[in-house]
Amino acid sequence: MNDWKKASLGGEAHESLEVRTADDMVEIRDPDTGDIIVRTTPRKWAAFLLGVKAGEFDHFVA
C-alpha cells in the first residue's frame, strides 16, 4: 500500500492523520503539512492498534 489512507470518522470533518506502508515500514503523516511524523515497523504498529482497540490510551482524550 503506497497510497495514504485517512481514518473514516463517520463522514464528519475531523483532524486526523494519514497512514501508509512504504519500504516495509508503516508511515504516519500530518495531511496538512505532508510531514511524516512517525515511521515504525508493522509489528509495532499492530501492537499500537491492539492497545487502541483495548482502550489503553482512552485516558488521554477523556
PyMOL Python script that loads the backbone (N, CA, C, O; Angstrom):
from pymol import cmd

cmd.read_pdbstr("""\
ATOM      1  N   MET A   1       0.856  -1.179   0.000  1.00  0.00           N
ATOM      2  CA  MET A   1       0.000   0.000   0.000  1.00  0.00           C
ATOM      3  C   MET A   1       0.896   1.233   0.000  1.00  0.00           C
ATOM      4  O   MET A   1       1.555   1.502   1.004  1.00  0.00           O
ATOM      5  N   ASN A   2       0.939   1.974  -1.071  1.00  0.00           N
ATOM      6  CA  ASN A   2       1.709   3.209  -1.125  1.00  0.00           C
ATOM      7  C   ASN A   2       0.827   4.438  -1.060  1.00  0.00           C
ATOM      8  O   ASN A   2       1.330   5.555  -0.949  1.00  0.00           O
ATOM      9  N   ASP A   3      -0.482   4.249  -1.129  1.00  0.00           N
ATOM     10  CA  ASP A   3      -1.411   5.370  -1.039  1.00  0.00           C
ATOM     11  C   ASP A   3      -1.687   5.692   0.419  1.00  0.00           C
ATOM     12  O   ASP A   3      -1.840   4.795   1.249  1.00  0.00           O
ATOM     13  N   TRP A   4      -1.749   6.962   0.716  1.00  0.00           N
ATOM     14  CA  TRP A   4      -2.078   7.394   2.070  1.00  0.00           C
ATOM     15  C   TRP A   4      -3.545   7.115   2.341  1.00  0.00           C
ATOM     16  O   TRP A   4      -4.396   7.351   1.484  1.00  0.00           O
ATOM     17  N   LYS A   5      -3.842   6.611   3.537  1.00  0.00           N
ATOM     18  CA  LYS A   5      -5.209   6.310   3.963  1.00  0.00           C
ATOM     19  C   LYS A   5      -5.547   7.177   5.161  1.00  0.00           C
ATOM     20  O   LYS A   5      -4.744   7.324   6.083  1.00  0.00           O
ATOM     21  N   LYS A   6      -6.748   7.751   5.142  1.00  0.00           N
ATOM     22  CA  LYS A   6      -7.226   8.569   6.258  1.00  0.00           C
ATOM     23  C   LYS A   6      -8.305   7.789   6.990  1.00  0.00           C
ATOM     24  O   LYS A   6      -9.112   7.098   6.368  1.00  0.00           O
ATOM     25  N   ALA A   7      -8.319   7.900   8.301  1.00  0.00           N
ATOM     26  CA  ALA A   7      -9.335   7.215   9.105  1.00  0.00           C
ATOM     27  C   ALA A   7     -10.717   7.736   8.748  1.00  0.00           C
ATOM     28  O   ALA A   7     -10.899   8.928   8.501  1.00  0.00           O
ATOM     29  N   SER A   8     -11.678   6.842   8.723  1.00  0.00           N
ATOM     30  CA  SER A   8     -13.066   7.218   8.488  1.00  0.00           C
ATOM     31  C   SER A   8     -13.721   7.489   9.834  1.00  0.00           C
ATOM     32  O   SER A   8     -13.749   6.617  10.703  1.00  0.00           O
ATOM     33  N   LEU A   9     -14.245   8.691  10.004  1.00  0.00           N
ATOM     34  CA  LEU A   9     -14.858   9.074  11.276  1.00  0.00           C
ATOM     35  C   LEU A   9     -16.313   9.457  11.064  1.00  0.00           C
ATOM     36  O   LEU A   9     -16.744  10.532  11.480  1.00  0.00           O
ATOM     37  N   GLY A  10     -17.065   8.586  10.424  1.00  0.00           N
ATOM     38  CA  GLY A  10     -18.485   8.840  10.236  1.00  0.00           C
ATOM     39  C   GLY A  10     -18.798   9.919   9.228  1.00  0.00           C
ATOM     40  O   GLY A  10     -19.905  10.458   9.230  1.00  0.00           O
ATOM     41  N   GLY A  11     -17.850  10.251   8.362  1.00  0.00           N
ATOM     42  CA  GLY A  11     -18.102  11.222   7.324  1.00  0.00           C
ATOM     43  C   GLY A  11     -18.003  12.672   7.759  1.00  0.00           C
ATOM     44  O   GLY A  11     -18.138  13.570   6.927  1.00  0.00           O
ATOM     45  N   GLU A  12     -17.774  12.923   9.028  1.00  0.00           N
ATOM     46  CA  GLU A  12     -17.640  14.291   9.510  1.00  0.00           C
ATOM     47  C   GLU A  12     -16.209  14.772   9.313  1.00  0.00           C
ATOM     48  O   GLU A  12     -15.280  13.968   9.237  1.00  0.00           O
ATOM     49  N   ALA A  13     -16.041  16.071   9.231  1.00  0.00           N
ATOM     50  CA  ALA A  13     -14.701  16.640   9.086  1.00  0.00           C
ATOM     51  C   ALA A  13     -14.027  16.667  10.451  1.00  0.00           C
ATOM     52  O   ALA A  13     -14.485  17.361  11.359  1.00  0.00           O
ATOM     53  N   HIS A  14     -12.957  15.927  10.597  1.00  0.00           N
ATOM     54  CA  HIS A  14     -12.171  15.882  11.831  1.00  0.00           C
ATOM     55  C   HIS A  14     -10.701  15.967  11.460  1.00  0.00           C
ATOM     56  O   HIS A  14     -10.294  15.566  10.370  1.00  0.00           O
ATOM     57  N   GLU A  15      -9.922  16.492  12.377  1.00  0.00           N
ATOM     58  CA  GLU A  15      -8.483  16.429  12.188  1.00  0.00           C
ATOM     59  C   GLU A  15      -8.064  14.983  12.367  1.00  0.00           C
ATOM     60  O   GLU A  15      -8.487  14.325  13.317  1.00  0.00           O
ATOM     61  N   SER A  16      -7.252  14.494  11.478  1.00  0.00           N
ATOM     62  CA  SER A  16      -6.777  13.122  11.614  1.00  0.00           C
ATOM     63  C   SER A  16      -5.442  12.990  10.906  1.00  0.00           C
ATOM     64  O   SER A  16      -4.981  13.911  10.231  1.00  0.00           O
ATOM     65  N   LEU A  17      -4.842  11.848  11.070  1.00  0.00           N
ATOM     66  CA  LEU A  17      -3.570  11.541  10.442  1.00  0.00           C
ATOM     67  C   LEU A  17      -3.803  10.610   9.269  1.00  0.00           C
ATOM     68  O   LEU A  17      -4.889  10.051   9.116  1.00  0.00           O
ATOM     69  N   GLU A  18      -2.783  10.444   8.442  1.00  0.00           N
ATOM     70  CA  GLU A  18      -2.841   9.509   7.329  1.00  0.00           C
ATOM     71  C   GLU A  18      -1.759   8.459   7.521  1.00  0.00           C
ATOM     72  O   GLU A  18      -0.704   8.732   8.095  1.00  0.00           O
ATOM     73  N   VAL A  19      -2.036   7.249   7.030  1.00  0.00           N
ATOM     74  CA  VAL A  19      -1.135   6.113   7.224  1.00  0.00           C
ATOM     75  C   VAL A  19      -0.895   5.423   5.886  1.00  0.00           C
ATOM     76  O   VAL A  19      -1.788   5.360   5.042  1.00  0.00           O
ATOM     77  N   ARG A  20       0.314   4.909   5.699  1.00  0.00           N
ATOM     78  CA  ARG A  20       0.626   4.072   4.539  1.00  0.00           C
ATOM     79  C   ARG A  20       1.781   3.147   4.898  1.00  0.00           C
ATOM     80  O   ARG A  20       2.462   3.348   5.903  1.00  0.00           O
ATOM     81  N   THR A  21       1.992   2.140   4.071  1.00  0.00           N
ATOM     82  CA  THR A  21       3.204   1.337   4.179  1.00  0.00           C
ATOM     83  C   THR A  21       4.105   1.696   3.008  1.00  0.00           C
ATOM     84  O   THR A  21       3.642   1.902   1.886  1.00  0.00           O
ATOM     85  N   ALA A  22       5.391   1.765   3.289  1.00  0.00           N
ATOM     86  CA  ALA A  22       6.395   2.068   2.276  1.00  0.00           C
ATOM     87  C   ALA A  22       7.717   1.489   2.741  1.00  0.00           C
ATOM     88  O   ALA A  22       8.103   1.653   3.898  1.00  0.00           O
ATOM     89  N   ASP A  23       8.405   0.815   1.844  1.00  0.00           N
ATOM     90  CA  ASP A  23       9.713   0.231   2.176  1.00  0.00           C
ATOM     91  C   ASP A  23       9.642  -0.663   3.407  1.00  0.00           C
ATOM     92  O   ASP A  23      10.524  -0.617   4.264  1.00  0.00           O
ATOM     93  N   ASP A  24       8.590  -1.478   3.496  1.00  0.00           N
ATOM     94  CA  ASP A  24       8.386  -2.416   4.605  1.00  0.00           C
ATOM     95  C   ASP A  24       8.261  -1.732   5.968  1.00  0.00           C
ATOM     96  O   ASP A  24       8.528  -2.346   7.000  1.00  0.00           O
ATOM     97  N   MET A  25       7.858  -0.473   5.970  1.00  0.00           N
ATOM     98  CA  MET A  25       7.632   0.274   7.205  1.00  0.00           C
ATOM     99  C   MET A  25       6.235   0.886   7.148  1.00  0.00           C
ATOM    100  O   MET A  25       5.644   1.009   6.075  1.00  0.00           O
ATOM    101  N   VAL A  26       5.716   1.266   8.309  1.00  0.00           N
ATOM    102  CA  VAL A  26       4.450   1.991   8.392  1.00  0.00           C
ATOM    103  C   VAL A  26       4.792   3.451   8.657  1.00  0.00           C
ATOM    104  O   VAL A  26       5.543   3.765   9.580  1.00  0.00           O
ATOM    105  N   GLU A  27       4.234   4.340   7.836  1.00  0.00           N
ATOM    106  CA  GLU A  27       4.479   5.769   7.991  1.00  0.00           C
ATOM    107  C   GLU A  27       3.171   6.475   8.324  1.00  0.00           C
ATOM    108  O   GLU A  27       2.118   6.155   7.772  1.00  0.00           O
ATOM    109  N   ILE A  28       3.255   7.432   9.225  1.00  0.00           N
ATOM    110  CA  ILE A  28       2.099   8.221   9.645  1.00  0.00           C
ATOM    111  C   ILE A  28       2.466   9.680   9.415  1.00  0.00           C
ATOM    112  O   ILE A  28       3.546  10.132   9.796  1.00  0.00           O
ATOM    113  N   ARG A  29       1.541  10.416   8.780  1.00  0.00           N
ATOM    114  CA  ARG A  29       1.854  11.815   8.479  1.00  0.00           C
ATOM    115  C   ARG A  29       0.698  12.737   8.828  1.00  0.00           C
ATOM    116  O   ARG A  29      -0.444  12.315   9.010  1.00  0.00           O
ATOM    117  N   ASP A  30       1.044  14.007   8.912  1.00  0.00           N
ATOM    118  CA  ASP A  30       0.075  15.086   9.070  1.00  0.00           C
ATOM    119  C   ASP A  30      -0.355  15.490   7.663  1.00  0.00           C
ATOM    120  O   ASP A  30       0.475  15.978   6.896  1.00  0.00           O
ATOM    121  N   PRO A  31      -1.629  15.302   7.299  1.00  0.00           N
ATOM    122  CA  PRO A  31      -2.044  15.615   5.932  1.00  0.00           C
ATOM    123  C   PRO A  31      -1.981  17.107   5.600  1.00  0.00           C
ATOM    124  O   PRO A  31      -1.903  17.472   4.427  1.00  0.00           O
ATOM    125  N   ASP A  32      -2.014  17.962   6.603  1.00  0.00           N
ATOM    126  CA  ASP A  32      -1.956  19.401   6.342  1.00  0.00           C
ATOM    127  C   ASP A  32      -0.572  19.846   5.883  1.00  0.00           C
ATOM    128  O   ASP A  32      -0.452  20.715   5.020  1.00  0.00           O
ATOM    129  N   THR A  33       0.471  19.251   6.458  1.00  0.00           N
ATOM    130  CA  THR A  33       1.835  19.644   6.109  1.00  0.00           C
ATOM    131  C   THR A  33       2.523  18.641   5.199  1.00  0.00           C
ATOM    132  O   THR A  33       3.478  18.980   4.501  1.00  0.00           O
ATOM    133  N   GLY A  34       2.033  17.397   5.207  1.00  0.00           N
ATOM    134  CA  GLY A  34       2.679  16.341   4.435  1.00  0.00           C
ATOM    135  C   GLY A  34       3.888  15.751   5.135  1.00  0.00           C
ATOM    136  O   GLY A  34       4.543  14.853   4.604  1.00  0.00           O
ATOM    137  N   ASP A  35       4.188  16.257   6.333  1.00  0.00           N
ATOM    138  CA  ASP A  35       5.351  15.775   7.075  1.00  0.00           C
ATOM    139  C   ASP A  35       5.085  14.399   7.669  1.00  0.00           C
ATOM    140  O   ASP A  35       4.050  14.180   8.298  1.00  0.00           O
ATOM    141  N   ILE A  36       6.021  13.467   7.469  1.00  0.00           N
ATOM    142  CA  ILE A  36       5.947  12.161   8.127  1.00  0.00           C
ATOM    143  C   ILE A  36       6.384  12.372   9.568  1.00  0.00           C
ATOM    144  O   ILE A  36       7.491  12.843   9.828  1.00  0.00           O
ATOM    145  N   ILE A  37       5.500  12.018  10.509  1.00  0.00           N
ATOM    146  CA  ILE A  37       5.801  12.276  11.917  1.00  0.00           C
ATOM    147  C   ILE A  37       6.144  11.011  12.687  1.00  0.00           C
ATOM    148  O   ILE A  37       6.713  11.083  13.776  1.00  0.00           O
ATOM    149  N   VAL A  38       5.801   9.840  12.127  1.00  0.00           N
ATOM    150  CA  VAL A  38       6.164   8.562  12.742  1.00  0.00           C
ATOM    151  C   VAL A  38       6.487   7.583  11.625  1.00  0.00           C
ATOM    152  O   VAL A  38       5.789   7.522  10.613  1.00  0.00           O
ATOM    153  N   ARG A  39       7.549   6.822  11.821  1.00  0.00           N
ATOM    154  CA  ARG A  39       7.900   5.726  10.916  1.00  0.00           C
ATOM    155  C   ARG A  39       8.249   4.544  11.804  1.00  0.00           C
ATOM    156  O   ARG A  39       9.163   4.630  12.624  1.00  0.00           O
ATOM    157  N   THR A  40       7.520   3.429  11.644  1.00  0.00           N
ATOM    158  CA  THR A  40       7.681   2.300  12.550  1.00  0.00           C
ATOM    159  C   THR A  40       7.536   0.982  11.796  1.00  0.00           C
ATOM    160  O   THR A  40       7.214   0.967  10.608  1.00  0.00           O
ATOM    161  N   THR A  41       7.773  -0.107  12.488  1.00  0.00           N
ATOM    162  CA  THR A  41       7.638  -1.426  11.869  1.00  0.00           C
ATOM    163  C   THR A  41       6.176  -1.865  11.889  1.00  0.00           C
ATOM    164  O   THR A  41       5.401  -1.404  12.727  1.00  0.00           O
ATOM    165  N   PRO A  42       5.799  -2.745  10.979  1.00  0.00           N
ATOM    166  CA  PRO A  42       4.432  -3.270  11.002  1.00  0.00           C
ATOM    167  C   PRO A  42       4.091  -3.955  12.329  1.00  0.00           C
ATOM    168  O   PRO A  42       2.954  -3.871  12.792  1.00  0.00           O
ATOM    169  N   ARG A  43       5.060  -4.626  12.937  1.00  0.00           N
ATOM    170  CA  ARG A  43       4.819  -5.304  14.215  1.00  0.00           C
ATOM    171  C   ARG A  43       4.489  -4.300  15.326  1.00  0.00           C
ATOM    172  O   ARG A  43       3.552  -4.512  16.095  1.00  0.00           O
ATOM    173  N   LYS A  44       5.247  -3.226  15.407  1.00  0.00           N
ATOM    174  CA  LYS A  44       4.977  -2.204  16.425  1.00  0.00           C
ATOM    175  C   LYS A  44       3.659  -1.490  16.143  1.00  0.00           C
ATOM    176  O   LYS A  44       2.932  -1.151  17.076  1.00  0.00           O
ATOM    177  N   TRP A  45       3.342  -1.259  14.875  1.00  0.00           N
ATOM    178  CA  TRP A  45       2.071  -0.632  14.506  1.00  0.00           C
ATOM    179  C   TRP A  45       0.904  -1.522  14.927  1.00  0.00           C
ATOM    180  O   TRP A  45      -0.089  -1.035  15.467  1.00  0.00           O
ATOM    181  N   ALA A  46       1.025  -2.824  14.679  1.00  0.00           N
ATOM    182  CA  ALA A  46      -0.034  -3.763  15.069  1.00  0.00           C
ATOM    183  C   ALA A  46      -0.222  -3.764  16.586  1.00  0.00           C
ATOM    184  O   ALA A  46      -1.354  -3.809  17.068  1.00  0.00           O
ATOM    185  N   ALA A  47       0.876  -3.714  17.339  1.00  0.00           N
ATOM    186  CA  ALA A  47       0.779  -3.671  18.804  1.00  0.00           C
ATOM    187  C   ALA A  47       0.101  -2.381  19.259  1.00  0.00           C
ATOM    188  O   ALA A  47      -0.706  -2.400  20.188  1.00  0.00           O
ATOM    189  N   PHE A  48       0.422  -1.268  18.614  1.00  0.00           N
ATOM    190  CA  PHE A  48      -0.224   0.001  18.936  1.00  0.00           C
ATOM    191  C   PHE A  48      -1.725  -0.072  18.675  1.00  0.00           C
ATOM    192  O   PHE A  48      -2.520   0.363  19.508  1.00  0.00           O
ATOM    193  N   LEU A  49      -2.118  -0.616  17.529  1.00  0.00           N
ATOM    194  CA  LEU A  49      -3.543  -0.732  17.204  1.00  0.00           C
ATOM    195  C   LEU A  49      -4.283  -1.610  18.207  1.00  0.00           C
ATOM    196  O   LEU A  49      -5.420  -1.309  18.573  1.00  0.00           O
ATOM    197  N   LEU A  50      -3.651  -2.691  18.654  1.00  0.00           N
ATOM    198  CA  LEU A  50      -4.273  -3.530  19.684  1.00  0.00           C
ATOM    199  C   LEU A  50      -4.503  -2.726  20.960  1.00  0.00           C
ATOM    200  O   LEU A  50      -5.550  -2.852  21.595  1.00  0.00           O
ATOM    201  N   GLY A  51      -3.529  -1.904  21.335  1.00  0.00           N
ATOM    202  CA  GLY A  51      -3.675  -1.060  22.518  1.00  0.00           C
ATOM    203  C   GLY A  51      -4.799  -0.048  22.370  1.00  0.00           C
ATOM    204  O   GLY A  51      -5.549   0.194  23.316  1.00  0.00           O
ATOM    205  N   VAL A  52      -4.919   0.545  21.183  1.00  0.00           N
ATOM    206  CA  VAL A  52      -6.009   1.495  20.929  1.00  0.00           C
ATOM    207  C   VAL A  52      -7.352   0.801  21.068  1.00  0.00           C
ATOM    208  O   VAL A  52      -8.256   1.309  21.732  1.00  0.00           O
ATOM    209  N   LYS A  53      -7.483  -0.364  20.439  1.00  0.00           N
ATOM    210  CA  LYS A  53      -8.748  -1.106  20.484  1.00  0.00           C
ATOM    211  C   LYS A  53      -9.096  -1.562  21.896  1.00  0.00           C
ATOM    212  O   LYS A  53     -10.272  -1.693  22.235  1.00  0.00           O
ATOM    213  N   ALA A  54      -8.076  -1.805  22.722  1.00  0.00           N
ATOM    214  CA  ALA A  54      -8.296  -2.255  24.098  1.00  0.00           C
ATOM    215  C   ALA A  54      -8.561  -1.086  25.053  1.00  0.00           C
ATOM    216  O   ALA A  54      -8.832  -1.303  26.234  1.00  0.00           O
ATOM    217  N   GLY A  55      -8.484   0.149  24.549  1.00  0.00           N
ATOM    218  CA  GLY A  55      -8.746   1.307  25.399  1.00  0.00           C
ATOM    219  C   GLY A  55      -7.552   1.771  26.208  1.00  0.00           C
ATOM    220  O   GLY A  55      -7.702   2.564  27.137  1.00  0.00           O
ATOM    221  N   GLU A  56      -6.367   1.286  25.866  1.00  0.00           N
ATOM    222  CA  GLU A  56      -5.167   1.601  26.633  1.00  0.00           C
ATOM    223  C   GLU A  56      -4.858   3.104  26.681  1.00  0.00           C
ATOM    224  O   GLU A  56      -4.227   3.572  27.628  1.00  0.00           O
ATOM    225  N   PHE A  57      -5.291   3.849  25.682  1.00  0.00           N
ATOM    226  CA  PHE A  57      -4.953   5.268  25.598  1.00  0.00           C
ATOM    227  C   PHE A  57      -6.153   6.186  25.820  1.00  0.00           C
ATOM    228  O   PHE A  57      -6.049   7.396  25.620  1.00  0.00           O
ATOM    229  N   ASP A  58      -7.277   5.628  26.226  1.00  0.00           N
ATOM    230  CA  ASP A  58      -8.504   6.412  26.380  1.00  0.00           C
ATOM    231  C   ASP A  58      -8.357   7.556  27.382  1.00  0.00           C
ATOM    232  O   ASP A  58      -9.002   8.593  27.229  1.00  0.00           O
ATOM    233  N   HIS A  59      -7.527   7.383  28.393  1.00  0.00           N
ATOM    234  CA  HIS A  59      -7.374   8.430  29.405  1.00  0.00           C
ATOM    235  C   HIS A  59      -6.744   9.704  28.836  1.00  0.00           C
ATOM    236  O   HIS A  59      -6.832  10.760  29.461  1.00  0.00           O
ATOM    237  N   PHE A  60      -6.115   9.625  27.671  1.00  0.00           N
ATOM    238  CA  PHE A  60      -5.524  10.812  27.061  1.00  0.00           C
ATOM    239  C   PHE A  60      -6.570  11.736  26.444  1.00  0.00           C
ATOM    240  O   PHE A  60      -6.303  12.922  26.250  1.00  0.00           O
ATOM    241  N   VAL A  61      -7.751  11.214  26.133  1.00  0.00           N
ATOM    242  CA  VAL A  61      -8.776  12.020  25.467  1.00  0.00           C
ATOM    243  C   VAL A  61     -10.020  12.217  26.315  1.00  0.00           C
ATOM    244  O   VAL A  61     -10.982  12.841  25.867  1.00  0.00           O
ATOM    245  N   ALA A  62     -10.015  11.703  27.516  1.00  0.00           N
ATOM    246  CA  ALA A  62     -11.203  11.807  28.382  1.00  0.00           C
ATOM    247  C   ALA A  62     -11.298  13.165  29.024  1.00  0.00           C
ATOM    248  O   ALA A  62     -12.233  13.425  29.782  1.00  0.00           O
TER     249      ALA A  62
END
""", "prot")
cmd.dss("prot")
cmd.show_as("cartoon", "prot")
cmd.util.cbc("prot")
cmd.orient("prot")
